[in-house]
C-alpha cells in the first residue's frame, strides 16, 4: 500500500468462537481488508478445542491474504478480541495477536468483542447513539451508552438466541449454524385458513428488559418430537422464530421507553434473519425512531470491528502491555471504560433527534393510557394495544393474560399495605382496566428532578425497598421492577414523608413463585434500570433501597444470590 499521508492503521484479529476474522482499518474508518472463515462442525455443535485448532490454521491463511492487500510495514497497531468468548478460541487469538505485534514491533491492544459490534455498526450506518440489540450465538444483550460505558440494560438469563436456534436445529438434524435453516423452514409453514405460518403455542418469558429462552427451547424440541399433533417441523420452526423474536422485540421496546434513545440498531450474527429485522422495523416505526442494521459482513463476527475499536481506544489513550493481554472469557461490555465518546456531544445528539409521538408521551411500551370519568371519579383507562410485530394468536394471548394478571395483583398487593391504584373495572374483551387516577410522577423522573439525595428522597428509596420486601415475603415477584413502574404522588407540592405516597404499578408480568432465584432476578432488573438512568447516584440510591429491603425474611440469602447470579456471566 502506498501511504500518501500518515494515517493510523490497525490490524484486528477476531476469534471468540467459531469464526476466524482478520480486518485492517484506517483511523478515518476505511476498511482496507476484512475476511472471515467459519468453522462448521460436521455433526454436533461447536467443540471449543476444535474451534481453537481451526483458528490456529486459518489465522495464518487470512494473514497471508491480508498482507497481499496491505503491506505489513504499514500496520501501526494490532488489536485482538480479548473476550468474551470460548477460552480455547480466545487463547489462540491472543497468542496470534502477541506474535504479530512482536514480529512487526508494533503496539498491541485487547478489545471487547461486544463493544466492537456496536462501534462497527455506528461506523457503517448513520447511527450515532443507538439502543443496540446484540444477538449472536453466544450473546443476547441490549446495550446503551450511558455515562462513559455501554450499559447492559437487558439480556438473557440463560442461553443466547443463537445458541437456542443452534441447539434446536441440532436436535432436529439440521446443519450448523442452525439459524439460517430454521428461517428457511419457517417460511414453508402454512396455516390452512390464513396466508401465513401455522403458529403453535410456546413459552414466552419476559422479565422486565430481560428474557429467558431455555424453557422455549425445551418446549420447541419436545413439540418437534411429538408426532401425535397435527403439525410439521416447519410449523415448529415458524413458532420458535415468532416467539423468540417477539420476545427480543418486546424487551427492546421496553428498553427504548426507559432510555428514550432515538435510534435502534441490530447487530450480531442473528441480525441476518429477515423476520427479526421486519419485527424490529415495525416496532421502530410505531415508536418514531430510526432503525439500522449494518451490512451482513459487519453483522457477524469480523476482524474489522476489532481493528476499528482498537483505533478508537488507542487514539484516546488506551495502551495494553503484553503482560496485560491475558484473555477475559467473561469480559462484559459494561466493564469497558468508554474514552472515545464525548458525553456532552452525545446528549445533544440524542436530544436533537428524539421526538416522541404524541400518543406515546407519558406511556410505557405496552398500553394506551386515557384519562376518563368513571362513576364521578377521575380515572385511568389502560388498554393493552395490539403489537403488529407479533403473530395474532400470540398477541391476543399475551394481552389477555397480562390484563387479568395486572388487575389481580394490584388488588392482592394492596392487601399487603402497599399503595397501588384501586381497580374499578376490567374488560377482558378489549384488554382494558379502569383504575384510580394517581396524580404524580414516575420514580425515574422524581430522582432526576432531585439533583442530590435529600433526606426525603432517601426515605422514599427505603420505602421502595420495603415494598419489594413485602411482596417477596409473600412470594410475589413483580418481574418488571423499573423506576418507571413506581409512582411518587405529592399532596400540595409539599416534600416531606407524610405528604408523599409511593405507588407500585404495572403487574402484567407478575407471578407467584417460591423459586428463590426469582427474588434476586427481580432486584437485578431494578438494579440495571437504575444504572441505565441514574448511574451517577447509583451507589447511594441502591444502598438506600437495600436498607429498606432488610425487612425481607431472607435478606442476606437474597443478596448472596444476586452476587451469584451476576457472577455467572450467563449471557455467554
C-alpha positions in Angstrom: 0.0 0.0 0.0 1.2 3.5 -0.9 0.8 5.8 2.1 0.3 9.4 0.8 -0.5 10.6 4.3 0.3 9.1 7.7 -2.9 7.6 8.9 -3.1 5.2 11.9 -3.8 1.7 10.5 -4.9 -1.2 12.8 -5.0 -4.9 12.1 -7.8 -6.6 14.0 -7.9 -10.3 15.0 -11.3 -11.8 15.8 -11.6 -15.3 17.2 -14.0 -15.7 20.1 -16.0 -18.7 19.0 -16.3 -20.4 15.6 -15.4 -17.6 13.3 -11.8 -16.5 12.5 -11.6 -12.9 11.2 -8.9 -10.6 10.1 -9.6 -6.9 9.3 -7.4 -3.9 8.5 -8.9 -0.4 9.2 -7.6 3.1 9.0 -8.3 5.8 11.6 -10.8 7.6 9.3 -12.9 4.4 9.1 -11.8 3.0 5.7 -11.8 -0.8 5.7 -8.8 -1.9 3.7 -9.3 -5.6 4.3 -11.9 -7.8 6.0 -12.3 -11.5 5.7 -13.8 -14.3 7.8 -13.6 -18.1 7.8 -16.2 -20.1 9.8 -15.6 -23.4 11.4 -18.5 -25.8 10.7 -18.6 -28.9 12.8 -19.8 -31.9 10.8 -22.3 -33.3 13.2 -22.6 -31.5 16.6 -22.3 -28.0 18.0 -19.0 -26.1 18.5 -16.3 -28.1 20.1 -14.1 -25.4 21.8 -10.9 -27.3 21.2 -11.6 -27.9 17.6 -12.7 -24.3 17.1 -9.3 -23.2 18.6 -7.4 -25.6 16.2 -9.4 -24.0 13.4 -8.3 -20.5 14.4 -4.7 -21.6 14.6 -4.9 -22.9 11.0 -7.0 -20.1 9.5 -5.3 -17.1 11.0 -2.2 -18.0 9.0 -4.2 -18.2 5.8 -6.1 -14.9 6.4 -2.9 -13.0 7.4 -1.1 -14.1 4.2 -4.1 -12.9 2.2 -4.3 -9.7 4.2 -0.6 -8.9 3.6 -1.1 -9.5 -0.1 -3.5 -6.5 0.0 -1.8 -4.3 2.6 1.9 -4.0 3.2 2.7 -5.3 6.8 5.1 -2.3 7.2 2.0 0.0 7.0 0.4 -1.6 10.1 0.7 0.7 13.2 -1.3 -1.3 15.7 -2.5 -4.8 16.4 -5.9 -5.3 18.1 -7.4 -8.7 19.2 -10.6 -9.8 20.8 -9.8 -10.3 24.4 -13.3 -11.5 25.4 -16.0 -12.5 25.9 -15.9 -15.9 24.3 -14.7 -19.5 24.5 -11.4 -19.9 26.4 -9.5 -22.0 23.9 -10.5 -19.8 21.0 -9.5 -16.6 22.9 -6.2 -18.1 23.8 -5.3 -18.8 20.2 -6.4 -15.3 19.2 -4.4 -13.6 21.9 -1.3 -15.7 21.1 -1.6 -14.7 17.4 -2.0 -11.1 18.4 1.1 -11.1 20.6 3.2 -12.9 18.0 2.1 -10.5 15.3 2.8 -7.4 17.4 6.2 -8.6 18.4 7.2 -9.6 14.8 6.0 -6.2 13.5 7.4 -4.4 16.5 4.0 -2.6 16.9 1.8 -1.9 20.0 -1.0 -4.3 20.9 -4.4 -3.6 22.3 -7.0 -6.0 23.6 -10.6 -5.0 23.0 -14.1 -6.1 24.0 -15.9 -8.2 21.3 -19.4 -6.9 22.2 -18.5 -3.2 22.1 -16.7 -3.9 18.8 -20.1 -5.0 17.3 -21.6 -1.7 18.4 -18.8 0.5 17.1 -18.6 -1.1 13.7 -22.3 -0.7 13.4 -22.0 3.0 14.2 -19.2 3.3 11.7 -21.0 1.6 8.8 -24.6 3.0 9.4 -25.9 6.5 10.1 -26.5 5.5 13.8 -25.0 8.0 16.3 -26.3 7.0 19.7 -28.3 3.8 19.3 -30.0 1.4 21.6 -28.3 -1.7 20.4 -29.8 -5.2 20.3 -26.9 -7.6 20.1 -27.9 -11.1 19.1 -25.5 -13.9 18.3 -24.6 -17.5 19.1 -23.1 -16.6 22.5 -24.7 -13.2 23.3 -28.1 -11.7 23.7 -28.0 -8.2 25.2 -29.5 -4.7 24.9 -26.7 -2.2 25.2 -27.0 1.6 25.6 -24.3 4.2 26.1 -24.8 6.0 29.4 -22.2 7.8 31.4 -18.9 6.6 29.9 -19.9 3.0 29.5 -22.1 0.7 27.4 -24.6 -0.5 29.9 -26.2 -3.9 29.7 -29.8 -2.9 30.4 -31.3 -6.1 29.1 -30.0 -9.6 28.5 -30.8 -13.3 28.5 -30.9 -15.1 31.9 -29.8 -18.4 30.4 -28.9 -19.1 26.8 -28.3 -16.8 23.9 -30.7 -16.6 21.0 -28.1 -18.0 18.5 -27.4 -20.9 20.9 -31.1 -21.5 21.3 -31.6 -21.8 17.5 -28.4 -23.9 17.1 -29.4 -26.4 19.8 -32.9 -26.7 18.3 -31.5 -27.3 14.8 -29.1 -29.9 16.1 -31.9 -31.8 17.9 -33.7 -31.9 14.5 -30.7 -33.0 12.5 -30.3 -29.6 10.7 -26.8 -28.3 9.9 -24.8 -25.8 11.9 -25.2 -22.9 12.3 -28.9 -23.6 12.6 -30.5 -20.2 12.4 -30.4 -19.9 8.6 -32.0 -23.4 8.2 -34.7 -22.7 10.7 -35.5 -19.4 8.9 -35.8 -21.3 5.6 -38.1 -23.9 7.1 -40.2 -21.3 8.9 -41.1 -19.8 5.6 -42.6 -23.1 4.5 -45.1 -23.3 7.4 -48.6 -22.7 6.2 -51.9 -22.2 8.0 -54.7 -23.8 6.1 -57.1 -20.8 6.8 -54.8 -17.8 6.6 -51.9 -16.8 4.4 -49.2 -17.2 7.0 -47.5 -19.8 9.1 -49.2 -22.2 11.5 -48.4 -20.9 14.9 -48.1 -23.3 17.9 -48.2 -22.1 21.4 -44.8 -22.0 23.1 -43.5 -20.4 26.4 -43.0 -16.7 26.3 -40.8 -15.5 29.2 -40.1 -11.8 29.8 -38.6 -10.3 33.0 -38.5 -6.5 32.6 -36.0 -5.8 29.9 -34.5 -9.3 30.3 -35.7 -12.6 28.9 -35.3 -16.4 29.3 -35.0 -18.8 26.4 -34.3 -22.2 27.9 -38.0 -23.0 28.5 -38.9 -22.0 25.0 -36.1 -24.3 23.6 -37.2 -27.3 25.7 -40.8 -26.9 24.6 -39.9 -26.5 20.9 -37.7 -29.6 20.9 -40.5 -31.5 22.6 -43.0 -30.2 20.1 -40.7 -31.3 17.2 -40.6 -34.8 18.5 -44.4 -35.0 19.0 -45.8 -37.0 16.1 -49.3 -37.1 17.6 -50.1 -33.4 16.8 -51.3 -32.0 13.5 -48.2 -30.0 12.9 -44.9 -30.2 10.9 -41.3 -29.4 11.7 -41.8 -26.3 9.6 -44.6 -25.2 11.9 -42.3 -25.7 15.0 -39.5 -23.7 13.3 -42.0 -20.9 12.5 -43.4 -20.9 16.0 -40.0 -20.9 17.6 -38.9 -17.9 15.5 -42.1 -16.0 16.1 -42.0 -16.4 19.8 -38.3 -15.8 20.3 -38.1 -12.8 18.1 -41.3 -11.3 19.6 -39.6 -11.5 23.0 -36.5 -9.8 21.6 -38.5 -7.0 20.1 -40.6 -6.5 23.2 -37.6 -6.1 25.5 -36.0 -3.7 23.0 -39.2 -1.7 23.0 -39.3 -1.7 26.8 -35.7 -0.5 26.9 -36.5 2.2 24.4 -39.3 3.5 26.5 -37.0 3.5 29.5 -33.9 5.1 28.0 -35.6 7.4 25.4 -32.9 6.7 22.8 -33.7 8.0 19.3 -32.2 5.0 17.4 -32.3 1.3 17.5 -29.5 -0.8 15.9 -29.4 -4.6 15.4 -26.0 -6.3 15.4 -24.6 -9.9 15.7 -24.9 -13.0 13.6 -28.7 -13.4 14.1 -29.2 -9.9 12.7 -29.1 -11.6 9.3 -32.6 -13.0 9.9 -35.2 -11.2 7.8 -38.1 -11.8 10.1 -36.3 -10.4 13.1 -35.4 -7.3 11.1 -39.1 -7.0 10.0 -40.4 -7.1 13.6 -37.9 -4.5 14.8 -38.6 -2.2 11.9 -42.4 -2.3 12.7 -41.7 -1.5 16.3 -39.4 1.4 15.5 -41.9 2.8 13.0 -44.5 2.9 15.8 -42.1 4.4 18.2 -40.9 7.0 15.7 -37.2 6.1 16.0 -34.7 5.2 13.3 -33.7 1.6 12.8 -30.3 0.5 11.5 -28.7 -2.8 10.6 -25.1 -3.0 9.3 -24.2 -4.8 6.1 -24.1 -8.5 6.5 -20.3 -8.7 6.6 -20.3 -6.4 9.6 -23.2 -8.0 11.5 -21.4 -11.3 12.3 -18.0 -11.6 14.0 -15.3 -9.9 11.9 -11.8 -8.6 12.2 -12.7 -5.1 11.0 -14.8 -4.4 14.2 -11.8 -5.4 16.3 -9.5 -3.2 14.4 -11.8 -0.2 14.5 -12.4 -0.4 18.2 -8.6 -0.8 18.7 -8.2 2.5 16.8 -10.8 4.3 18.8 -9.3 3.2 22.1 -5.7 3.7 21.1 -6.3 7.2 19.7 -7.9 8.2 23.0 -5.1 7.0 25.3 -5.6 3.3 26.0 -2.4 1.1 26.0 -2.1 -2.6 26.7 1.2 -4.1 27.9 2.0 -7.6 26.7 1.6 -8.7 30.4 -2.0 -7.5 30.3 -3.1 -9.4 27.2 -4.4 -12.4 29.1 -7.9 -13.5 27.9 -11.1 -12.5 29.6 -13.8 -15.1 28.8 -16.4 -13.2 30.9 -15.5 -9.7 29.6 -18.8 -7.8 29.8 -19.4 -4.7 27.7 -20.1 -2.7 30.9 -16.6 -3.4 32.1 -15.1 -1.2 29.4 -14.4 2.4 30.1 -15.5 4.3 27.0 -12.9 7.1 26.4 -13.7 7.9 22.8 -17.3 9.4 23.2 -17.8 12.9 24.4 -20.7 12.9 26.9 -22.0 16.4 26.2 -22.0 15.9 22.4 -23.7 12.5 22.8 -26.5 14.1 24.9 -27.0 16.8 22.3 -27.2 14.2 19.5 -29.9 12.3 21.4 -32.0 15.3 22.4 -31.9 16.7 18.9 -33.3 13.6 17.3 -35.8 12.0 19.7 -39.3 13.2 19.0 -41.8 11.1 21.0 -45.1 10.6 19.2 -47.9 12.4 21.0 -49.8 9.2 21.5 -46.8 7.7 23.4 -45.9 10.6 25.7 -46.0 9.5 29.3 -46.8 5.9 28.4 -44.8 2.7 28.5 -44.3 0.2 25.8 -47.5 -1.8 26.1 -50.6 0.3 26.6 -52.7 3.3 25.7 -53.5 5.5 28.7 -56.7 7.5 28.7 -58.0 9.8 31.5 -61.7 9.3 31.9 -64.6 10.0 34.3 -65.8 6.7 35.9 -68.8 7.0 38.2 -67.8 10.5 39.1 -64.2 9.7 39.7 -61.2 10.9 37.7 -59.8 7.6 36.4 -57.3 6.0 34.2 -58.3 3.6 31.4 -55.3 1.4 30.5 -55.8 -0.6 27.3 -53.1 -3.1 26.1 -52.6 -2.3 22.5 -52.1 -4.7 19.6 -48.5 -5.2 18.6 -48.2 -5.6 14.8 -44.9 -7.3 15.1 -46.4 -10.3 17.0 -48.3 -13.1 15.3 -52.0 -12.6 16.1 -52.6 -15.7 18.3 -49.6 -14.8 20.5 -50.5 -11.1 20.7 -54.0 -11.9 21.9 -52.8 -14.4 24.5 -50.2 -12.0 25.9 -52.6 -9.0 26.2 -55.4 -11.1 27.8 -53.0 -12.8 30.2 -51.3 -9.6 31.3 -54.6 -7.6 31.7 -56.0 -10.3 34.1 -52.7 -10.6 36.0 -52.4 -6.9 36.5 -55.9 -6.5 37.9 -55.4 -9.4 40.3 -52.0 -8.4 41.6 -53.0 -4.7 42.0 -55.6 -5.9 44.5 -53.5 -8.6 46.1 -50.5 -6.3 46.7 -52.8 -3.6 48.1 -53.7 -6.1 50.9 -50.0 -6.0 51.9 -50.4 -2.3 52.8 -48.6 -1.3 49.7 -50.0 1.6 47.7 -51.4 0.5 44.3 -54.1 2.2 42.2 -57.6 0.9 43.1 -59.1 -1.2 40.3 -62.7 -0.1 39.3 -63.4 -2.3 36.3 -61.8 -4.8 33.9 -62.8 -5.6 30.4 -61.3 -8.8 29.1 -62.7 -8.4 25.6 -60.8 -5.2 25.0 -58.0 -6.0 27.4 -58.5 -2.8 29.4 -58.5 -1.9 33.1 -60.2 1.2 34.7 -58.3 2.2 37.8 -57.8 5.1 40.2 -56.0 8.2 38.7 -52.8 8.9 40.5 -51.5 12.5 40.2 -47.8 12.1 40.4 -44.5 11.4 38.5 -42.5 8.3 38.0 -39.8 7.5 40.4 -37.4 7.8 37.5 -38.4 11.4 36.9 -38.6 12.1 40.6 -35.0 11.1 41.1 -33.9 13.0 38.1 -35.6 16.1 39.4 -33.7 15.8 42.7 -30.1 16.6 42.0 -29.0 15.3 45.4 -30.3 12.6 47.7 -32.0 14.8 50.3 -33.5 13.1 53.5 -37.0 12.8 51.9 -35.7 11.1 48.8 -33.6 8.7 50.9 -36.7 7.8 53.0 -38.6 7.3 49.7 -36.0 4.9 48.4 -36.0 3.0 51.7 -39.8 2.6 51.2 -39.1 1.2 47.7 -37.0 -1.5 49.3 -39.6 -2.2 51.9 -42.4 -2.5 49.3 -40.3 -5.0 47.3 -39.5 -7.0 50.5 -43.2 -7.2 51.5 -44.0 -8.6 48.1 -41.1 -11.1 48.2 -42.1 -12.2 51.7 -45.4 -13.3 50.2 -43.7 -15.0 47.1 -44.9 -12.2 44.8 -42.4 -11.4 42.0 -43.1 -8.2 40.1 -40.9 -9.2 37.1 -40.7 -5.6 35.8 -39.2 -3.6 38.6 -38.0 -0.4 36.8 -38.1 3.1 38.2 -40.9 3.8 35.6 -43.2 1.4 37.5 -43.1 3.2 40.8 -45.0 6.5 41.0 -44.5 9.3 43.5 -47.5 11.3 44.5 -47.2 14.5 46.4 -50.0 16.4 48.2 -49.9 20.2 47.8 -46.4 20.0 46.5 -45.0 19.5 50.0 -41.8 17.5 50.2 -41.9 15.5 53.4 -42.6 11.9 54.0 -46.1 12.4 55.4 -47.3 14.0 52.2 -45.6 11.7 49.7 -47.1 8.4 48.6 -45.3 5.7 46.8 -47.3 3.5 44.4 -46.2 0.3 42.7 -47.6 -0.1 39.2 -47.9 -2.4 36.2 -48.1 -6.0 37.4 -48.7 -7.5 34.0 -45.6 -9.7 34.3 -46.0 -10.6 38.0 -46.2 -14.1 39.3 -46.4 -16.2 42.5 -43.3 -18.4 42.9 -41.2 -19.8 45.7 -38.2 -20.2 43.3 -35.7 -18.2 45.3 -33.5 -17.1 42.4 -36.5 -15.1 41.1 -36.3 -12.7 44.0 -32.7 -12.0 43.1 -33.5 -11.5 39.4 -36.4 -9.1 40.4 -33.8 -6.9 42.2 -31.2 -7.3 39.4 -33.8 -6.0 36.9 -34.3 -2.9 39.1 -30.5 -2.5 39.6 -29.9 -2.5 35.8 -32.7 0.0 35.3 -31.2 2.3 37.9 -27.7 2.1 36.4 -29.0 2.9 32.9 -30.6 6.2 34.0 -29.1 7.2 37.4 -25.5 6.0 37.2 -24.0 9.0 39.0 -26.1 8.4 42.1 -26.4 4.7 41.7 -24.5 3.5 44.8 -26.3 5.8 47.2 -29.7 5.0 45.6 -29.1 1.3 45.7 -27.9 1.3 49.3 -31.0 3.1 50.4 -33.2 0.6 48.6 -31.3 -2.3 50.2 -31.7 -0.6 53.6 -35.5 -0.9 53.2 -35.2 -4.4 51.8 -33.8 -5.5 55.1 -37.3 -6.4 56.3 -37.2 -9.3 53.8 -37.3 -12.7 55.5 -34.2 -13.8 53.5 -32.3 -10.5 53.2 -28.7 -12.0 53.4 -29.6 -15.0 51.3 -31.1 -12.8 48.6 -28.0 -10.5 48.4 -25.7 -13.6 48.1 -28.0 -14.9 45.3 -27.8 -11.5 43.5 -24.0 -11.7 43.6 -24.0 -15.4 42.5 -26.3 -14.7 39.5 -24.3 -11.6 38.4 -21.0 -13.6 38.6 -22.4 -16.4 36.4 -22.0 -14.3 33.3 -24.8 -16.3 31.9 -25.1 -14.2 28.8 -22.2 -16.2 27.3 
